[in-house]
């Protein structure tokens, strides 16, 4: 009789680093593909985190044009290359980005701690191919948009936060994870005003994703990233607070935050009743022997 064996869970999936190699992607491209939903992931049942199922890798490798098609779909470009893709000067590309007409997909800090925004090349091609955008690419910028630029508008951080929130919510598996994703974009003061209970707030912080790593904690680079990843527009803060309030209500209803169990006081010792002299326990030692002889 043939004995069938079931492969362990880790044999049916692999870590991100190995999946990236098997899909011919750089790690940054792989992470972006996961965020965009191009690569589906599964929870790591062993030690937390997420992994990629072998069936998902096989599905992607079987697609026509692999790996070029997958690599092209996550190709991100900066301002100079993005302007070349759209065939506009870099200055016009920057204006379009500040006005929110093209949305960054990620960012990084260069060695001068300047923010470098990255955009999906495919999205830029689609924007340039749209006939409704011809005047924005070649004509004079409309007066209303010029006024916004003169007032210092820059929607790149806010648009990135909106897109990043979509990434986080896509991977959330329950109400506490969704609440944590919303809390990740709010200042801790706003979170404390909504989650007033300390045990609930502590539980929420367990599911609050950390901001993208740039520099050591407390460094100027880390502070800059924190400013980018924290909502600062009143309207944005208002709807994030509203969504977090509703997410917490749902989380409380499904699974309340754990609380420490009340410790019971140890039982107090019961004093023995006083025994009559005739039945008292004999005292030990020389003094007790002498007293017993006198009796």
N, C-alpha and C positions, 0 to 999 in steps of 0.2 A: 504494500500500500504506500502510495506517495504522500508524503507529509507536506502540506502547503505552508509556506512561511510568509508572514506579513512584514514588509520592510518597516523599520522604525520611522517615526515622523520626519527626522532630519534627513533620512535617505530620500524622502519624497519631496524635499524642498532644499534650497540652498541659501546661503547668506548673500547679502547684497553685493559684496566684493566679487564673489565667484559668479553670480548672475551677470554682473556687468561685463566680466571677461568673456563669458559664453555668448553674450549678445553683442560683443565687439563695440562696447560703449565705454567712454571715459566715465569715471565715477560721477563727475558733475552732470554729464549727460544722462546717466542712469537715474540720478536723483530727480532730475527735472522730468524725465519720462514717467517716473512713479507719481510725482506731484500732478502731472497732467492727466493721469489715468491711462497712459499708454501701456504701462506695465502694471498688472494686477498683483497685489501682494496678499499674504495670509499672515495671521498672527503666529508668532513663535510660541508654541505651547510649552517649550522647555524653559526659557529664561526671560520672557518678555521680548519686546521689539517685534519686528516683522521679518518675513522671509519671502522668497519667491518659489512657487511650486514648480516642480519639474515640468508639469503639463503646460504651464504658462510659458516657460522657456521654449518648449517644443512648438507651441502654437506660434510664437513670434518667429522662430527660425524657419517655420514652414511657409511664412507669408511671402508673396512674390516680391522680388527685389531686395530681400534681406542680404546684408545688413544696411545697404545704402538707404532704403526707404525709411527705416527706423531712425538712422542717424540724421537724416535730413529733417525729419519731423521735430527733432529736438535741438536743431542747430540755432544757437542764440548768438546775437551780434550786438556790438556796441554802437555808439553814435556814428562813428565814421563809416563802418561797414554797413550799418543800417541805412545811412543816407545814400550810399552807393546802390544798395538794393532798390531803394525807392527812386533813385536818380534825381535827388534833390541835394542842395548844399547842406552841409552839417548844421548850419545855423537855422535853416528852416526846419530840419528834422527835430532839433531841440525845441523849437517853438511848438511844433505839433505834439511833442511828448509832454511838454509842460501844460498844454491845454487839455491833455487827456485823450487826444485823438488816437494815439498809439500807446499801448499799455505795457510797461516793463514786466518781464516774467521773473527776473531775479536781479541781484546786484552784488557787487563786491567792493571792497576798499583797496585802492592801489597803495603803493608804498608811500605816497604823500598823504594818505588818509582822505583822498578824494573819492566820492561815490561814483562808481561806474555802473550805469544801468544797462541791463541786457534785455533784448527783445527777440521774440521768435521771428526768424527770417521768413518763414512761411506766412505769418500774419502780416508782415510788412509788404510782401508781394501781393497779397490779397487786397490790402488797402490801396496800393498803387494801381491795381488793375480795376478798381471800382470807378466807373465813369462819374459817379457823384462826387468824387474827391479830386477831380481834375483841377478845379479852381484853387483848392487848398495846396496843391503841389506846384502850381505854376503861376497862379494869379496873385494879386495883392491880398494880404491877410485882411479879413473883414474887420470893420472898425470895432465891433464889440470885442472881438478876440484881441485886438491890439490894446484896447483899454485894460483887459484882464492881464495881459503880459506887462503892461506899464505899472499895474498895481502890484506886481510881484507874484502873481499866481503861479503855482507849481504843483500840479496834481500827480506827479510821479510817485511820491511816497504814499499818498492815499490810495491811488490806483493799485500800487503793488500790494498794499495791505489787504485790499479787497480781494485781489487774486490769491494772495497767500492764505487768506481765511478760507477760500474755496478749497485750496489744497488740504488744509487741516480738517475741514468738515468732511471731505471725501473719505478720509481715513478714519474718522471717528466711528466707533462701534457701539456707542451707547450715549445716553443723555449726559452722563458726567464727562465723557470725552468731548461732546459737543460744547458743553459749558466751558470746559477748559480751553478749547480752541478760541472761543469768544473772549475769555478772560486774558488770553495771551496778548491781545491787542489793546488792552486797557491798562491805564495806570493802576498800580496796586491800591491807591486811595479809592478809586471808583469801585474796584472789586470789593474792598472792605465795606463800602457803603451799601452794597447789594447783598453780599454774603456776610451778614453781621455776626452770625454764630461762629465762634472761633473753631469749633470742631468741623463745621461744614466748610469753612474757608480753608482749613488745613487739608481736608479731603479734596476740595476743588483744586488746590495747588498741585496735588499729585498728578493731575491730568492736564496741567497747564504746560504746553510745549515751550521749550526754551527758544529764545531768538536765535537766528543764524549765528554761528560762532565766528567772531572776528576779533582776534586779540584776546589777551588775558582778561579775566573778570576785573572790572574796575579801571581798566586802561582807557585812554582817550578814544581808541577805536571802538571799544565795547560800549562806551557812552553814546557815541555817534550812532551805532547800530540800534541802541535802545530808543533813541529819539525817532529813528526811521520806523521802527516796528511798533511804536506806541501812538495810538490815535490822538490827534491834537485839534482836529476840526470839531466845532460844537455839534454840527449835525451828525457827523460820524460817531462821536462819543454818545450822542443821544440814542441812536438806533442800536449801537453795540450794547449799551446798558439795557435797553428794552429787550433785546434778544437774549441777553444773559439772564435777565429776570425770568423770562419764560422758560429758558432751558433749565434753570435751577428748580423751578416749580415742577417741571416734568421729572427731573432727577430725584427730587424729594419723594414724589409720588411712587416712583418705581423702586428706588433703593435709597433710603435715608442714609445720611453720612454716619459712619460708625462712631460710637461714643464709648468712653471707658466705663466698664461695669463698676457699680458702687461697691466699695469694699465693706464687708460686714465686720463689725467690731468683734474681737475674740470674746468668747464667753467668760464672764467674770467668775473666779473661783468661789465655790460655796464653802463658807466657814463651817467647820464641824461643830456640832452642839457640845456644850460643856458637859463633861462626864461627871457623875457623882464621885466623891472621894473614894468610895468603896470599890469602884470599878475603873478608876483611872489607870492608865497604862503605867506600869512601874518605870520609875526613872532608872536610867542606866548609870553605871559608874559607881565610884566609892560613896558619893553623897547619897545616891538612891539606896544603896545597900544599908547604910547606917540608918536612914529613915525607916526602912522596912523593919529593921531589927527593933527600933524603938516602938513601933506599932505592935 
